[in-house]
């Protein structure tokens, strides 16, 4: 695995920052020559995780930050999100049961499930009063565009 991030973005934990995240992901996708499917997987995961940090990591209303580092290895994309919010380990979070019908479905609570679906690996650790979540997206056939 690479030891230095290829690209980094630091955001305030604020909904207004989602547009900066979207723009950064677009640039990253072009620079890495990602397929539309892999770019979509990255977008879903990082948007869901960022939204969760914004909504839950700072319950006392303090201002927080999120650093996102991304690098490309020969066989995978690795993303590390670091936030200074309340401890939360999405790898140990127990997702609620899926609803049996559309009438039973509720808004919210789907983010961690989506991240687990779209990322190939998740690794969490709490270090220096920060959440560190590493996501791995392995290259699949067609994941890298040729131009």
C-alpha positions in Angstrom: 0.0 0.0 0.0 1.2 3.5 -0.7 2.4 5.5 2.3 1.7 9.0 1.0 -1.8 10.2 0.0 -2.2 11.1 -3.7 -4.7 13.8 -2.9 -6.2 15.3 0.2 -9.2 17.4 1.0 -10.0 19.0 4.4 -13.6 20.0 5.0 -15.7 21.6 7.8 -18.3 19.3 9.1 -21.1 21.3 7.4 -23.6 20.4 4.8 -22.4 23.3 2.6 -19.1 21.4 2.2 -20.8 18.5 0.2 -20.5 20.5 -3.0 -16.7 20.8 -2.4 -16.6 17.0 -1.8 -18.5 16.4 -5.1 -16.1 18.6 -7.0 -13.0 17.0 -5.5 -14.4 13.5 -6.3 -15.0 14.6 -9.9 -11.4 15.8 -10.3 -10.1 12.7 -8.6 -12.1 10.4 -10.9 -10.7 12.1 -14.0 -7.1 12.1 -12.7 -7.3 8.4 -11.7 -9.2 7.6 -15.0 -11.9 5.8 -13.0 -14.8 4.1 -14.7 -18.3 5.6 -14.1 -19.1 2.7 -11.8 -16.1 3.0 -9.6 -16.5 6.8 -9.4 -20.2 6.2 -8.4 -19.1 3.8 -5.6 -16.6 6.3 -4.2 -19.2 9.1 -4.4 -21.9 7.1 -2.6 -19.6 6.0 0.2 -17.9 9.3 0.8 -21.1 11.3 0.6 -22.9 9.0 3.0 -20.0 9.0 5.4 -19.6 12.8 5.3 -23.3 13.2 5.9 -23.1 10.9 8.9 -20.2 12.9 10.3 -22.1 16.2 9.8 -25.3 14.8 11.4 -23.9 12.8 14.3 -20.3 13.4 15.1 -20.7 16.8 16.8 -23.8 16.6 19.0 -22.8 19.5 21.2 -22.7 21.8 18.1 -18.9 22.3 18.1 -17.2 22.9 14.7 -15.5 19.9 13.4 -13.2 18.9 10.5 -12.9 16.0 8.2 -9.7 15.2 6.3 -10.1 12.8 3.3 -6.9 11.3 1.8 -7.0 9.2 -1.3 -4.3 7.2 -3.2 -4.2 4.8 -6.0 -2.3 1.5 -5.7 -1.7 -0.8 -8.7 -4.8 -2.9 -7.7 -7.0 -0.6 -5.6 -8.0 2.9 -4.6 -7.6 3.6 -0.9 -9.5 6.4 0.9 -8.9 7.4 4.5 -11.4 9.7 6.3 -10.3 11.3 9.6 -12.7 13.3 11.7 -12.4 14.8 15.1 -15.9 14.0 16.2 -17.4 11.6 18.7 -16.2 8.0 18.5 -18.1 5.9 16.0 -17.0 2.6 14.5 -19.1 1.8 11.4 -17.4 -1.6 11.1 -19.1 -2.7 14.3 -22.4 -0.9 13.8 -25.4 -3.3 13.6 -27.7 -2.2 10.8 -31.4 -2.5 11.4 -33.3 -5.3 9.7 -34.4 -4.6 6.2 -38.1 -3.6 6.0 -40.5 -6.3 4.7 -42.4 -3.8 2.6 -42.2 -0.3 1.3 -44.8 0.8 3.9 -42.3 -0.3 6.7 -39.4 1.5 5.2 -38.1 4.6 6.9 -36.0 7.5 5.8 -32.4 7.4 7.1 -30.3 4.6 8.5 -29.1 3.3 5.2 -25.7 5.0 4.9 -23.5 2.4 6.7 -25.3 -0.4 4.8 -24.5 1.3 1.5 -20.9 1.9 2.4 -20.5 -1.8 3.3 -22.1 -2.7 0.0 -19.9 -0.5 -2.2 -16.5 -0.6 -0.5 -14.5 -3.8 -0.6 -12.9 -3.3 2.8 -13.5 -1.1 5.8 -11.1 -0.6 8.6 -11.7 1.6 11.7 -9.5 2.9 14.5 -9.7 5.6 17.0 -6.4 7.4 17.4 -5.4 10.8 18.9 -9.0 11.7 19.6 -10.0 11.1 15.9 -12.0 8.6 14.0 -10.0 7.0 11.2 -11.9 5.0 8.6 -10.1 3.4 5.7 -12.0 2.2 2.7 -10.5 0.0 -0.1 -12.0 -0.2 -3.5 -10.4 -3.0 -5.6 -10.0 -2.7 -9.3 -12.4 -4.8 -11.2 -12.5 -5.4 -15.0 -13.5 -2.2 -16.6 -12.9 0.0 -13.5 -10.2 2.1 -15.1 -11.1 4.1 -18.2 -8.7 4.2 -21.1 -9.3 7.8 -21.9 
